[in-house]
Amino acid sequence: MDSNLYLIAAALASGILGGGGIGFLLKTRNAGGTGLVGIEASTVAGRGAFALKNIREGATVERCPALEVTDRDVGGELLNYVFYGSDEKKRLVAMGNGMLFNHSSTPNVAYYLEETSLGPELVIYALRNIERGEELFYNYGDDWWSTRQ
């Protein structure tokens, strides 16, 4: 076996056997690069996004690269994890932790779409000061709920 492959295999095995494994990667890697968001069991349902540090009002919580697709490209369970795109027939698939923020009618974060040189990104920002450990919520909007009645 090539020595580099051996080292990679050994590192992976020690991480998995040591309890790190994929969960360790999810907690330490952040697609948005802010290091402010961790994923844990939600207080409302399934998984949720939580503040790893105190976050001040107006601060960028996460930048999520997004892929814009047509509404026909999205179905099944994925329908619950996409955002409205640039028009009524477009949807955004957010990368990173952006898909795992739960809904609240009193949200503590919001988002906007920004076009960058690498493509669209959802920018999630704090609506108020957020304390470390607090679950992060945005409002899914009336349209989202009306399609699930």
N, C-alpha and C positions, 0 to 999 in steps of 0.2 A: 504494500500500500504506500502511495506517495506520502511523504512526511507531512505535507500541508493538510492532506485529507485526514490523516491520522489525528493531527492536532485539532482540526475542526470537529471530527467525530468525538474525540475525548472531551472537548469543551461542551458540546451539546449534551453528551451523556452525563457529565458532572452537573450541569445545570438542571437537567430533568431529574436525575436521581437525588440531587441536593434540594429539590423542592422548588427550584426556580422555574425552569421550563418556560412554556409559552406565557403563563401568567406573569412571570417576571418581566418578559419583554413587553407585555401590554402595559404594565405599570410604569416602565421606565422610558418607553418610546412614545413620542407624541408627534403626530403628523404636523400639527400646527406649530410646534417648536416652542410653545410658551412654558411648558412644564407646569401649567396651572390646573390641569384637568386629569382626574383619575376616574376609572370606571369600577363601580362596586355594585352590590345589590341595592336596588332602588327602594326608597321609602314608599313608593306608590305602586310599582309593577316592574318585574323583570330587572334589567340593568338600568343604571342611571349614571349620570356624570356628576362628579363632586369636585369642589374646590380643594386643591392640595395646599393652597396658601390663601391668605387674605387677599382679596381683589378689590381695588378701588373703583368707584363709579366711573364709567366711561372707558375703563381699560379694556384692551383687546384680550379676550379670554382664550380664543383659539381661532386660527385661520385654517379653513378646510378646503383643500382643492376640491373642485366639483366637476362632474361630468354631466353635460346637458344632453338629455335624451328626449325622445317623444313620449307622450303619455301611453302610446301603444307598446313601448318597450318595457313598461313596468307593470307587473302583475303579482298576484299572490301576496305573500307576506311582505315582500319588498315595498309594496304600495304604502305600507305604514311607516317607511323610513326615508321617503324622498321629500323634497321641497318643491314648491312651485317655481318654474323657470321664468324665462324672459317673456313668455306669453302663455295663454291658457292651455295650449297643447304641449308645452314643454315641462319637463321635470328635471330636477337637479339631484344627482346622487352624490352626497357629500362623503368625502374620505375622512379618515381620522375619527375622532370622537363625536363629531357633529351629529351623527345619526342617532346617538344614544341619549340625547337630552330629552327628558320627559316634559309633558305639558302641565302648565298651571295657568289659571285665569289671573293669577297675580305673579307674573314671571319676574325673575331677577336678571335675566339676560335677554337680548334680542339679537337679530342678525340683519345684515344687508349683503347684497351681492356686489362683488367688485371684480371688474375685468382686469387681469394682470397680463404681463407678457407671456406667461405660461398657461393662460386660460382662466376661466372663472374660479373665484374663490368665495366661499361664504365666510364672512367675518363676524364672529360672535363677540359681543361686547357686553359689559356689565351695565345694567340699568340703575344699580345702586351699589353701595358697599356690600361685599359678600364676605362672610367669615369662612375661614378654613374649616373643611368638613361639611359645609352646607351643600345640599343637593342643588344642582343648577337646572332651572326650568325656563323654557320659553313658551309663548302662547302659540298653539298650532293654528289658531284662527277659526272663524266660523265655517269657512269653506271646507276645511279638513273634516270637521265634525259632521257637517251636513251630508258628506259622501259616505258616512259610516253609520247612518241611522237605519 
